[in-house]
Amino acid sequence: MKETEKVSKTVEKHKTTIDLSVPWNQSLTTITTLAVLICFQIAISLNPHSGESQPPMYGDYEAQRHWMEITFNLPIEHWYVNGSHNDLLYWGLDYPPLTAYHHNLLGVITYKINKRWVELRDSRGFESVAHKIFMRVSAIVPFYIFYLPPLIYALMSSKKTSPVLYPLSLLYPALLVIDNGHFQYNSVSLGLFLFAYIFLIQNWTLLGSMFFVAALNYKQMELYHALPVFVFILSRSINQSQPLGTILKLAKIGVMVLSTFLIIWLPFILTETAKDVLIRVFPFNRGLYEDKVASFWCAFSFVLKRLPIVQNVQIYLSTALVMICSLPSLVSLFLQPSERNFRLSLTTTALSFFLFSFHVHEKTILLATIPALLLLPEYPSLVILFLNISNISIFSLCIKDNFPFALVFFFAYFVVSYSVSVYNREAKPLHILSISIGFLICILEMYGPANQRFPHIYQLANAFFSCLNFLYLLVSFTIAAFEKVKKE
């Protein structure tokens, strides 16, 4: 019992002491923050990108452009199928249908601006200043259409939102660097997820279910959030005094989910290529992780690679670990489906997926940090640590993208966020020390001497360091979920 009380007290220390009664001008704060935000995005956009003028693949810039080329020029039944005009080894589509539809729309717009940008096969590797501006803008605009509105609404509708934590949520660097520097559209799926979250907590369950299905059909990584969403809907739908009403409500939700899936997938069902899409979307043959990601499998690869584990066993083992680590917060959520427990479960489950699931990429840490942003008022110290460690964990990707100056953005965020913590007496010396070690690893990756025997030593050090912090955060957020069950 004494140990339990100690753990509970530790979690309690992470809670906010910010005076929320202080009035603040929300509109002025939002406008000022957005002005800073657009400056960051422009600065990132002026940076070079990975694969620039480097055949034969030309980097992620070319991947996004190529998908516009394929979806614009080829009939839908050829989008995910290997053929003479669609070599899947050359940036084949590997995201669900809504991503393909989005790129088709961008392809139409691109063709109207300059058809050379999407000419079938002849446009491969095309680069120009005008096209780069278009690609940068195409990554920025969805951020303001899909992602920012629900995030601002969710933060503003919370009674705990404060003028010092609110800007930190909007200026979170990792999403900006990945989307605006790495040519990604994570803001679309994450924005759809945030819309789903808002509708679900307001008991607009049908609309929330529809938006979550849309998020899942834009990027399959939204499966990281699927279990908490399912448990939250199920728990809030159960009415023991009206079992028939419960069945009818769940049936309506089921019809909405299936109908949304059917509408999105109908073109591929009719062309009998749905199976081809699934094979591309879930590439189990591509291994446990990409590059040097801060997952358990990569961070401890120096030990695990010596164990005789075949791929089929790895799939089952990773699934089991994800479920075991997710189960506590899911149980907490089912027993008490509060908004706070929902946010905690979304964060811990997504973090469990990132650490232990199959085929993890550096950018998928965003699936855990975005719901964590909504926990910032309740657990500022834990969340600030999480956000800063996530920034450090993607630094190897920034180096790969020829964007070493990302470290400046990360460090600025670190200084500001912990200045806020010190001001509000929430700063934890061990957290500051941990992040300082992380920055030292990043500096060594940039300027440290090369090691011929272990050429990836700094990247692996980053992955190992970040993974240890993520494991600590997973345990801390899980404990917090049960703490809330006891109190509420």
Secondary structure, 3 states (H helix, E strand, C coil): CHHHHHHHHHHHHCCCCCCCCCCCCHHHHHHHHHHHHHHHHHHHHCCCCCCCCCCCCCHHHHHHHHHHHHHHHCCHHHCCCCECCECCCCCCCCCCHHHHHHHHHHHHHHHHHCHHHHCCCCCCCCCCHHHHHHHHHHHHHHHHHHHHHHHHHHHHCCCCCCCCCHHHHHCCHHHHHHHHHCCCCHHHHHHHHHHHHHHHHCCCHHHHHHHHHHHHCCCHHHHHHHHHHHHHHHHHHCCCCCHHHHHHHHHHHHHHHHHHHHHHHHHHHHCCCHHHHHHHHCCHHHCCECCCCCCHHHHCHHHHCCCCCCHHHHHHHHHHHHHHHHHHHHHHHHHCCCHHHHHHHHHHHHHHHHHHCCCECHHHHHHHHHHHHCCCCCCHHHHHHHHHHHHHHCHHHHHHCCCCCHHHHHHHHHHHHHHHHHHCCCCCHHHHHHHHHHHHHHHHHHHCCCCCCCCCHHHHHHHHHHHHHHHHHHHHHHHHHHHHHHHC
